[in-house]
Amino acid sequence: MSSNTLRTQDLVQAFMAVLDDEQELLFSDPESWNARTFKHLQSTPDVVKACKGEWSEPFADIPYNTHETLTIALDQLFDLLSDVAPEGCTFGSSEGDGACFGFWEWEDEE
């Protein structure tokens, strides 16, 4: 899903793409918190710019208020992806690589 980066704008872009590809399946109830939150993110100007690669250069200078907006969006995306994780899986970073994000099988520690 996403690897080799912890830049907020890159994570927002990658996570939105995953949700966008699966939105009909994931958000079957348009009135659910998940669906409403995703629709809101799709119309947030800074999120739209991030998804279009507006700040894709390695040293892109993002205004503070934009970075704050993207950080809030990233928190919401983590919640959304956690909510739609397949059964038996969790969403987050890899145990061995904190910059590798995806769905990971839940290992029951007995």
N, C-alpha and C positions, 0 to 999 in steps of 0.2 A: 504494500500500500504506500508506504513512505519510508525512505531510508537515506542515510548520509546527510541529514539536515535536521537542525532544531530551530531553524528560522520560522518565526510565526507565520509569515506570509506563505512560505512553502507548505507548511503543514495545513493551513487553512485551504489552500488550493487543492492539495491531495485529498484531504478528508471530504471536502465538498464534492469532488469528482466521484468518489466512491458512493456517497449518498445520492448524488444526482443520477448515477447509473442505475440505482436500485430503488428510486423513490416510490414507484408504483407498488412495488412489493412491500417495502418497508413501512410506508405511510398510507395504508389502505383506508384508515379513518381520517378524513381531512380535518376533523375537529380535534384530533388528539394533540397533546402538547408537542409531541415530536414533529408532527406534520406542520403545525403552526409555527414552531420555532424554525424549522428548515425553510419554510416559505419566507419568513422574516429575514433569515440570513441571505437568501437568494436575492432579496431586494435591498440589502444594505450596501450602499455605494462602495465603501472600502473593501468589503468582502468581494463584491463584483470585480473591482480593480485587481485584487489579489488573484482571483480566479483567472483573470485574463493575463496574468503575468506582469502586471504593472511595475512591480518591484522585484523582478527576477534577477537583476544584476547582483553579483556577489556582494557589493558594498552599497546597495541601494539605500538612499537616505529617506527613511520613512518619517513623516512628521509624528511628533509625540502623540497627538490625539488619534491619529490613524493607528499607530501601534497599540494604543489602549483599546480601540474598537476591535482590532484583530485579536487581541488577547482575550477579550470577553467572548468574541465569536469562537475562538479556539476552545474555551471552556465549555461552551454550549455544544460544540461539535464532539468533544470527548463524551459528554453526557449522551448525546444522540447515538453515537457509535456504540457506547456501552449498552444502551437500551436495545439496540437491534443486533447485538452479537448473537451468533448462532448458539443454540442450546449446547451447553457443555464448553463454551468458549468465553473468553473475556477479551476486551479491547485494551490495548496499551502498548508499551514498548517491550521489546524483547528482553529477556532476562540478561542476556550477554551483550546486548547492544542497545543502549538507551536512545539511539537515534533511528532505530528500526521499529516502526509502528505497524500494527496489524491485529488480527484476531488470533488469539492463541488458545489452544486447548487447555482447559482447566484441569490441572493435575491435583487430585485429591491426596493430601498429605495425611497418611495414616500412621 
